[in-house]
Amino acid sequence: MNDKKTMEMFQNSPVASAVLKNALPAMAAMLLVLVYNLADTFFIGQTHNDILVAAVSLATPVFLIFMDSILMLVGASADTLEPARTYLTIVSCSGPFVLIASCFSNVIRAEGQSGKAVIGQMLGNVLNIVLDPIMILLCGRGIAGAAIATVVGNLAAAGYYIYYFLRGQSSLSISPKDFKMGDGVCRGVLAIGIPASLGSLLMSISQIVVNSQMAQYGDMAVAGIGVAAKVTMITGMVAMGVGQGIQALLGYCVGAELWDRFKKILRVSLLFAFTLSAILTAACYLFTNQLIQVFLTDAAAFDYAVQSALGVAGLAWAQPVADLLSTALVIVLYVRALHKMEQGQSWGWKEGSLSGKMVLLRRARDLDEA
């Protein structure tokens, strides 16, 4: 029944309704990720020790082995190295759970179940937010408490998704007996997964480079720019949520060759994302001081965050300039890809492939109607 409702929504429901049904849960999930990232910074900020805020900013993109070497490379000082190491040592324990939660939530969203996909993220994030003040402030564990709350939240999220699949609520299976290497499965997974992984990796590398350059201006500069980056992530997360939410809709339209519906969905989604982004960007500018004061108490760190953050300002401008250039590139790539998709060239459709089957079913239905 759920599959029938999902297919009906993909194919026949009004475009605006279909976009909202898929985009809103995905947006909520991305905002929860943002809140999750802000929670540690916020509650650590309540200790009135901005050195710890700087340590969390340094540690955020460094989920890796060779911890000390990388932390020193990205600009950890004698003051921030130890708390950053403490945070990473604990958080790294949840690495497998982060992968499970991230992978399974996207799989469920791709099935058109955006609402169910967000539940696991909400569970993990809410649990982290609840535990943060308990572990950091009440128990006095400081940055270690923030890390423990993060691990527990990631474990809860992964547990929910594993339970979801084991109960058979998905049309897919995570049972080893259903694992197959043939039929181009691995090639398809890698073709989609590797670019997405590289995107996440490059985002972390970008943040590492900014932190390493900012470190020459001192620990308060790192704390300030770290908070500024997380606050401005609000608009980016909203846009990413819209994009993730409509992926399944667009994928169905491509497979079924519904090009008019594809273009309408994309047009409505872009208008929705740009409108929300403009509103949130204006809010960030109007309430800059109030937002920064929530996280930072040191005057120097506050000034860096407000300036965001030539020298410091030049580093801060690197991100928006890069975003504008990447947007121009995306527009060019989209126009080229859409033309190829309409010609049926880019997918290498074969009769036995999933996309090929969807195309054949679509054509068969059109013949019946004729």
Buried (B, 14 or more C-beta within 10 A) or exposed (E): EEEEEBEEBBBEBEBBEBBBBBBBBBBBBBBBBBBBBBBBBBBBBBBEBBBBBBBBBBBBBBBBEEBEEBBEBBBBBEBBBEBBBBBBEBBBBBEEBBEBBBBBBBBBBBBBBBBBBBBBBBBBBBBBBBBBBBBBBEEEBBBBBBBBBBBBBBBBBBBBBBEBBEEEEBEBEBEEEEEEEEEBEEEEEEEEEEEEEEEEEEEBEBBBBBBBBBBEBBBBBBBBBBBBBBBBBBBBBBBBBBBBBBBBBBBBBBBBBBEEBBBBBBEBBBEBBEEBBEEBEEEBEEEBEEBBBEBBBBEBBBBBBBBBBEEBEEBBEEBEEEEEEEEEEEEEEEEEEBEEBBEEEBBEBEEEBBBBBBBEEBEEEEEEEE
